[in-house]
């Protein structure tokens, strides 16, 4: 589960305040939970065995998984070029992460319940029963921490956590990497300093050596540098 590493690196510190605020009463049960309880020298075989064990377990019920699917799709929807959170299987990633890092369980499950109660209060029906426009209006009230009402702080913390988990599950995925345009380490051609820079410095390429290092067919533009 490579994306486990990304969530530790990209979001764990940012989410610390949220996790502590939402689960302070569960300190004893979660202080050494999930991967936090494993030794840092765990072998790949042990990690694989641990992952397989988690994959067989279920935390969210079908209704909660449907909520997570709708929410992650609203956070990162697909477009004409790239798949979204659902295509990247982000809901499955979140399911895995809450089993791996159990300190996320109370904030996420409690947040899903809070969202339904808030939706019932606002529009008289659950979040899943609402149409997409109604759902977006509900989320707009908790999606911007600096603008949200103080009494919606619990919803703000929940949505911030879910949004961070969604991004951490999406961008390290194959679809997410393509969306970012990351191509990794690939061969490239460096054309050297521009001619005007060489002229300003009063230097030039050795005409005898230049063809040995840069073949004309490998260049991205004609050889115009002074020799």
Secondary structure, 3 states (H helix, E strand, C coil): CCHHHHHHHHCHHHHHHHHHHHHHHHHHHHCCCHHHHCCCCCCHHHHHHHHHHHHHCCCCCHHHHHHHHHHHHHHCCCCCCCCCCCCCCHHHHHHHHHHHCCHHHHHHHHHHHHHHHHHHHHHCCCCCCCCHHHHHHHHHCCCCCCCCCHHHHHHHHHHHHHHHHHHHHHCCCHHHHHHHCCCCCCCCCCCCCCHHHHHHHCCCCCHHHHHHHCCHHHCCCCCCCCC
